[in-house]
């Protein structure tokens, strides 16, 4: 049977052997960035700043939970140049049910080279007028 190595472990098979890089997420430390949002009928098209992620960070996933159904409103998570970089726009109707999210391309993406402001973008309809929405973002870094 053939044996292959993940992209992160490939340097260990080179001559001379290299080591996996924490700057690519291998053996890196994971940092959580929590964003708590009080629902107040934020309109479709509004954005909420969730976090400012330092340079050298790699996306490692996210969780979303709300005590209130967001109804027909959609939410996407990304940045100013790609509103859905981390989570595509979708409704979120589950209550008190933490739900993981993340796009494969974001997980596999290179470490950021500058501070990245992560945004939640409201779409399709306004958010509910009351309730609590919490988003945890996970990013790894070599330190």
PyMOL commands that set and color helices and strands:
alter all, ss='L'
color gray80, all
select helices_A, chain A and resi 10-13+22-24+104-108
alter helices_A, ss='H'
color red, helices_A
select strands_A, chain A and resi 29-38+47-53+58-66+74-78+87-91+99-101+116-123+132-141
alter strands_A, ss='S'
color yellow, strands_A
deselect
rebuild
show_as cartoon
